[in-house]
Structures are given as C-alpha cells and as structure tokens.
Amino acid sequence: MNPLHDGGVIILDFGSQYTQLIARRIREQHVFSEILSSETSAESIIKRKPKAVILSGGPNSVFDNSAPQYDPSIFDLKFPILGICYGLQLMAHHFGGQVEPGSKGEYGFANIKMMKPESILNGISDGTQVWMSHMDKVRSVPGGWTVLAESTNGVVAAIANKEINRFATQFHPEVVHTVQGDTIINNFLFKIAHCEPNWTAGNFIHEQVDFIRNQVGDGQVICGVSGGVDSSVVGALMHKAVGGQCTSVLIDHGLLRKNEAEHCVSALKDGLGVNITSINETDIFLSKLSGIVEPEKKRKIIGEQFIRSFEKAASKVGDVSFLAQGTLYPDVIESGASVGNSAHVIKSHHNVGGLPEDMTFKLIEPLRELFKDEVRNVGRELGLPNSLINRHPFPGPGLAVRVIGEITKSRLDILREADDIFMNTLHEDGLYDEIWQAFAVLIPVKTVGVMGDQRTYEHLLGLRAVTSSDGMTADWFRMPDETLTKISNKIVNSVKGVNRVVYDITSKPPGTIEWE
C-alpha cells in the first residue's frame, strides 16, 4: 500500500451527491481520503490502514429493499466512524435505535440547537446554520448514545457514542452552507481520529518520484502532454523522476486551441528543460472523426487514436514500455471507474473510458488520486510557470467536444478564432483568474442575422464560464455586461461564419461543465 495513504480516511459511498465534497474537505486539511463502495468489506478497509471511516449520505431509506448493501462488521472496526445524513440513520438503525419514515423532509438551510457541545460539535455555536437534505429521521437513539444537537424543527441533528467512537450528523458538514462545517470535520479528523496532516504537495512529489523510479526501472517512458495543466504537471514530475528516460510527446490532433502546441512545448522545454517533442497527427484524427456526431463515440475514437499515435511516436524513441498521462480523480469518478464504485458513467474521459483493450503500454498515472487544485499545488512545488498552472482546464479530446455535431476543419477554425477572442478579452478585463473554466462552443444551428444591411444565415456560438473549487460542482460566472458585449461584438465582427452569440447560465449539476 502507498505509505502516504496510511492514516487516511475511507469514505463509504451510499450514493450521496456530496460524497466527493467529503473527500475534498478532508484533503483540504492535508489528510488523504479515498472513496470506496458502500459494499467494501471490513477486511479491505483494515488493509488500507486508515485512521477513520466516514459513511456518506444517500437518497435511500434504511427500510428500502433497494438500499445500498454494506458489510455490518464495519461497525466492529476499531477506527472512529462518522455517519453523515443516511450514515446517521444507518448507524442509529444498526445499533437498535428507531428510524421513522418522514412525511415531510428537511431540505436546505436549518439551524441547530446544541444539547451537548462536545466531541464533533466542540466549539460549535448554538443556533449555527447547517445544510439539511433528508426525509427520514431518528425517532429514538440507541442505548448508550447521546443526542448532541437537534434542529429547530425538533429533529435529531447529531448523535454520538463516545465509548465506541461512533459519531453522526443528520446535516451535511461537508457542504459550504453548513457555516461551521470545517470545524466539525477538523474535530473528527484531529481530535477524535488523531490523523496527521501529511498529505501535502511536497510529500506527494517525494513519494511519487520514488514510486515512478521503482516502477520504471531502466525502462523508457512516453509522456502524453496536451497543453493543459494536468499533463504538464505529469511531464514535469516524470522529468524529475527519470529524466532522459522519459520523452514527453504532444500529439497535435488538430483539436487544440490557437497556438497551443507551440506555447506548451516552449514552456516545458525552455522553462523546465523537459525532453518534449510535438507530432502533427491532424489528418488521421480528423479522418477518424469524419461524420461522427455522438460525443461518447468521439471520446472513444480519440482515446484509441491517441494510443496509436503514441505507439508511432514510441517506435522512433526505441523500446518504450510505459505511457504516462494526466488522469485525475474526477476523471476516474465520472467515467465510473473508481475503485469498488458502481457509479454511473457521466462521460468517458478519453484517458479512462476510451483506451483500447489491446494497448501494449503499461500506464503511469501519478495524478490519478488528485483533484484539480491539488494538481496545481504540485505544479507550483515543481516550479511550473504560472501561465501553465493557472490555465483553465482543457479536455483531452480538445475542441472535438466543443464543436457540437460533425467535426470539420472549417468548423474547428471558426471555433478556434472565437475562443481566442473570448480568452484574450477575459485577460484584458482581468477576469480570467476569477473563472475556473471558460470556453466557446460551436452549436450546429444557423440563425438569421443582418450585417451591412444584408441578410446572413450563419453559425450560433455559445460561451461558457463557471466558478468551482474542484470541477465536481460548478456555478455559472456572473459575467459583467460590458465584457459580454465586448466579446460578442468582437466575435461577430471578426469571425467569419458567426452571427449570433449566447451565454450559458447552467450550473453543475444539473449540467456538466463541458457540453459534451
């Protein structure tokens, strides 16, 4: 097992929309966290050597036949356990309390009345605001358990059995709307579970460098670089670990933004001395994508062709056994491929769900357990320039998932020019760093317009900009009117083929950040 994982926190996922937020809040305290299926056995948990276990919320009732399965022996573990929402009800039910179906739930903001401000609620103010999202409720707590707090609606809000190190909240401390949620999580991590805050960028780099060197030995590695922060960090990390044994390759698939290949190669080669080369594979990618409109097919075609292009590049390097790539934890989760997790596939990330089964490379994915902001911290520690670290996320399939519908060179050129204007204007107006991700989308719809007293019938272009901390949830960015006006005017007046611009005001959920 990874030594940096020892003493971390296991999160058993019972289907909550907030499970990834629990992991994020723990990581923010420099403690490793890992999300596993609710069905994970107690034996498997013990092998991971955690300091604590958290039971997530979930949409089910403990009485449902369809309720998630779990190993009852987890409650015999020596580790402290914290239940959240459904996790509270599950523990109350397991230990002999009474849970009753609710006729009406508590959803959204609530306040709690402190009964015993101790253990996980140590330092929490009476009447503090919390975030509720439940239907069922605990009618009576099990023997030996104490009610720590109730909501102003008289619902049990927090319980504990300090003798067996079991604690639970009906509300969600991981959600930012719970005002003192960080304090509750800190109490559990450090005062109850006695975790050590050793999950840092510096420790991560040191551990990964040793791991990569042991994995690679004297072998040769190809590192896939796309121009985004994730793959750039991997390229720098591989360079630090094995130096000349790694050749970073940027596959220019014709789906990159304007001048992106040149900028990325220059930053890594000139800035960090990374051994990097660029290979133009535009023709083969566009040929494979010709006539394809379904986004999952696009991603899988691109994923497979990336491997074929890397195989071609590897043949020029020599005997290459390994491929390093910038897979992140959200990629794994959204592709339904996380360990022991039966999550729905939201979208196949080209480097997770789109890889061919006959691939001969052994994968090296040093960032597979990191969220985006953690990757940026690693990049800073490695010395990457801010121009790379602070770049907005860019999908591996590139503009293929931003040209909605059929991909052609002419449609890509239109989008490239419009996107360049969008990005440049955000920089000019000092807004770029306030936004998590911004991009343009070419929509397969034409609209009527009037330009120069003449009728036009041209493309519709969408603009998207969101704020987020980790990409798992996002809110649309409130773009100033004058900036939107400037962007729209510049695009319509200078990008031939676009006569109408719209702005996307959908958050995630219900939408995803990318359109495809």
VENPESUL-V215556 format. One record per run of one state. SS is the DSSP state (helix for helix, strand for strand, loop for the rest). FROM is the first residue (numbers start at 1). TO is the last residue. Records with the same first field share a line. If there is no record, write none. Layout:
SS = FROM-TO  FROM-TO
This chain:
loop = 1-8  14-18  29-32  38-41  48-51  56-71  77-79  85-85  95-97  101-105  115-118  122-128  135-136  141-145  152-155  165-165  170-180  193-200  217-219  226-228  253-259  273-275  281-281  290-294  318-319  325-328  335-361  365-371  383-385  390-397  402-402  404-408  429-431  435-436  452-453  468-473  477-480  495-497  504-507  509-516
strand = 9-13  33-37  52-55  80-84  98-100  106-114  129-134  137-140  146-151  156-161  166-169  220-225  246-252  276-280  320-324  362-364  403-403  437-451  454-467  474-476  498-503  508-508
helix = 19-28  42-47  72-76  86-94  119-121  162-164  181-192  201-216  229-245  260-272  282-289  295-317  329-334  372-382  386-389  398-401  409-428  432-434  481-494
